[in-house]
């Protein structure tokens, strides 16, 4: 299947992606922006002076290159395999119409909890030790308490010494870093993030650090305070804090659920 990035999407992100890309590239790729000036827009520059403009331009260029270096870092065989298989699962589920199993049923693609479980189920069906993880953390210093759900896959690492490799899968990765009134530089950087992240914890840690640093400058350029839920420690807590792996729960189709819900309760005859 081949998708073309809509022109409106490119304009909104501050870039023009004209090449044709596969679904897997579109969803999972770290985009390479070619011939894109990384200086602030004219609107952003109105209150800036030459020295600060040059400093900010150098910062955005460095963040761009660091993100590409992180994205291009060597991937394990498991990461590469999971990117292909997660792409297939997401694409297939987006073309299916299924109602979720929540109290107020709606399409599974609109229910984050059910969509996480369905993607995890598809990955289990092809043989992976996959689960939905739920992380919770307490408030500490400038980090408010919170919780987050995502997917992980664990497998025996190469070497045969009992080590385990853990891969994190986040289905709305780019969305997690969105901020209000983002600067042009930050919007362009954010547009390079994949919609779905599939990678190890170290790669994830590096991406979080550099994107949160960029968010901080974006807020500063607009004379806004950095919200605590976009700071590095809070974002790291989502995927890198203690977590619980949910037990396997097979998804039932909606008609089966309704039938089970409306089964009469057995009456005990004495």
N, C-alpha and C positions, 0 to 999 in steps of 0.2 A: 504494500500500500504506500502511495506517495502523497504527501501533503505539501501545499505551498503556504508559506507564512503570509497571512493576509496583510495588505499594505497598511491597514488601520492599526494592526498590532505593532508593526514596525515603527509607525509614526508615533504611537503612544509611548513606546519604549525609548524614543529618541534616536532610533537607528532605522536603516532600510535594509532588511534582509531579502535579497532578490533571488537567491539560489533555491532550487528545489531540494527539499530534504525529506528523508524517510521519517516515518512516525517515531522510530527509536531515536534518531538524531534530534528531532524536534522536542521530544519530551525529556530525554536524558542527557543531551549534549551540553557541554559548556561552550557557549557560542564564541567564535572568534570574530571580532568586529574589525573590518578592514577599512582603512582610509577614513577613520573617524576622528575628528578633532576632539581632544579631551579637555579643552579649555571650557570654562563656564560659559553659558549662553549670555547674550547681550543683556537680557533681563537680569540675570544673576549678577552681572558685572557692574551694574549701575553704581553701587556703593563701594565697589572694590577699588584698590589702588594697585599700581603696577607690581609692586613687590609681592602683595598677597595673591594677586592673580597668578603670577609665575609660580609661587609656592603651591597653590592649590592645583594648578595644572600638573606640576611634577608629582604631587600626591596621587591624583587620579590615574596618571600614567603608570606609576609604580604599582598601584592596586590592581590595575588591569593586567600587568605582566605577572604579578604574583598569583593572581587567580588562574591565569593560563598555565603557569608552571605547576600549580597544585593539581589542576585538572589533568595535565599531561603526565603527571608522575606515574611511575610504573604501577599497573594494576595486577592483582592476583588473578589466577585462572577462575577462582570462585566469583570475584567481582564481575569479570567479563561475562561469565555464564549467567549470573543473576540479572545483569542489565538486559540481556536478550530476553530472558524468561519473564522478567517483570514487565518489560515493554509489551510482550505478547499478551500477558494477563490483563494489563490495563487496557490495551486496545480492544481485546475481545469483550471485556466487560462493558466498555463504553458503547459497543455496538449491540449489546443485548438489552432488552427491557425486562428488568426484574424488580419486583417490589421488595423492600427491605423487611426485616422481621421485627421492627420496632413497634411501639404502641400505636403510633400514627404512621402507617405504611406510606412510603414514597419511593421513587426510583432509587435503587442502590447507589447510583453515581452521585446522588444528592445527599446521601447519609454517610458521613465520614466513618462512623463506627462500623457500619455494615460493609462499606467498601474496603476498609482495612482488612476485615475478616475474610472477605471474598478473595482479595488478592493473596492473602496468606494461605488460604485454602488451595488456590491454584498452584502455588509454589510447593505446598506439601504434596500435592498430587503428582508432581514430577520428581519427588524424592528428597526434598530439602527439609531439614529440621527448622521449620519456620513458625513464628508465633507473633501475636500482637503483644507489644510491650507497653506497660503503663508505668510511667515515671512520676513520682511525687516528691516534692522537696519543700522544706520549711523555709520561712523567711529568715534571712541572715544578712545583717548589715543593710546594704542598699538593694538586696535581691529579695523581691516579694515572693511569697509562697506560690506554688503553682503545680500543675500536672499536665501531662502530655501523653498521647498515644501514638505509636508508630510501629513499624514492623522490623524484626531482625531475623537473620539466618545465621546459624552456627554450624560449623563443620570442622572436622579434624584438619589441623594445619599440616603442611608438608614437613616431613622430618621424622614422623613416627614417634615422637617423644610425649605424646599425650596432650600437646598444646591444642587449643581450639581457636579457630578464626571466626570472628564475629563481624557480620556485615549489617549496616544500618540501612533501612529503606524508608525514606520519607516521601509521601505521595503529594505533598503540597509545599515543597521546599522553598521555592521562590516566594510564595505568598507569606511565609513565616517571617521574612525580612522586610516587608513593606512598611513604610513610614509615611506619615502625613507630610504634605508639602515638601516632597523630596527634591533635592537639587538636580540639575541636569546631569551632572557627573554621576550621582548616585543612581539615577534611573538607568543610565547607560550601563553601569556596572551590574545592577540588578538584572538587567535584560540578558546578561551572559550566564546567569545561574540556570541550571536545569529545573524544569517543573518538578521532576522526580529525582531525588538523590539516591544513588546506590553506591555505597563505599564503606571503607573501614573507618574506625573511630579517629585515627590520626588524620586522615584526609579531611574528615568532617570538622575536626577541631581547628585545622588550619583555615578552612573556608570560613567558619564562624568568626574567627579572630579578625580576619582581614575585612569581611563584610561589615562587622560591627564597628570597626574603626572608620570605615567609610560612612556608615550611618551617622556616626558622631560628628564628622566634619560636615555632612549634609545638614544636620540640625543647626550646627554653629553658623553655617553660611546663611541660614534663614533666621538667625537670632532666636532659635528655639532650644529648649532644654531637652536633653536626651531622655526619653522615657525609660524607666527602669526595666521594662519588659522587652527592651531592645538592646540592653547592654550585654556585653560578652558573657558574663557569668550566668545571667538568666537564660540566654540562648543555649549555652553549653549544658545547663541543667536539664533542658528538654530531652536531649539524647544521650548525655554522658553522666547523668546522676543515677543513683541506685534505682532499679526498676524491677517489676514483676512480669514474668512471661505468662500470658493468659493460657489456660488449658485449651486444647483443641475442642471447638464446638462446630459441628457440621452445620452448614446453612441449609435450611429447608425452604422449599418453594412456598409462596404465599398461600396457595390453596391448601397445602398440607397443614400449614400453621392454623388457618381458620378452622379446618376440620377438627384439629386437635383441641382448639380452644372451645369449640362448641359440642364436644362429646359430652353426653350426659354422665353425671357423677353416679357411680354404682351405688345402689341402695342395699344396705345390709338387711337381710331378712332373718329375724330371730325365730 
